[in-house]
């Protein structure tokens, strides 16, 4: 369950993040056109491969990312393409063309991005990875948060301290957010997002204590595997 979010003001629109499967990506241009979204560019919350696939659907559009993501892409050339090939092999996915990122525009974070008569706020959101940007359309009450606040995944943690800081940021932004779009899972109301945030804070506390309990509804075999990876990273730190 990967998400892509299109935002539009006047005649300008952006696509934030991307779906994963080829049929979803193939459908995006026609869907955007029928909905009146003339995309100006692509945005990504972080450099994990499954958030960069908008370039497959719209190879002619520029890709904008936060400064930390641009640095990660430069430091790890070809990593996203290799990870995509591995994921495709695992899930028996075939693609007509490979992922090509082309030129990437680094956007200042914190900062603002104008589109039409509106603006998107860019906020740093590290902790899941070493890079991350959340996009907040304040006047629309829309928060696109990347791989946080998921109702299908537990937190996957690169840095406990950074992850806590990001959740604290979201706690403040939720006061003005009506809709939250995570990178994986369902679109959330403010109330559901705040409940998940509280569960995730409790999970981080438990992880630090060595407690094996996972959030209710997120304790599948795959989530327990992710938890073991979190434990390994926490121990290494």
Buried (B, 14 or more C-beta within 10 A) or exposed (E): EBBBBBBBBEEBBBBBBBBBBBEBBEEBEEBBEEEEBEBBBBBBBBBBBBBBBBBBBBEEBBBBBBBBBBBBBEEEEEBBBEBBBEEBEEEEEEBEEEBEBEEBEBBEBEBEBEBEEBBBBBBBBBBBBBBBBBBBBBEBBBBBBBBBBBBBBBBBBBBBEBBBBBBEBBBEBBEEBEBBBBBBBBBBEBEBBBBBBEBBBEBBEBBEEEEEEBBEEBBEEEBBEBBEEBBEBBEEE
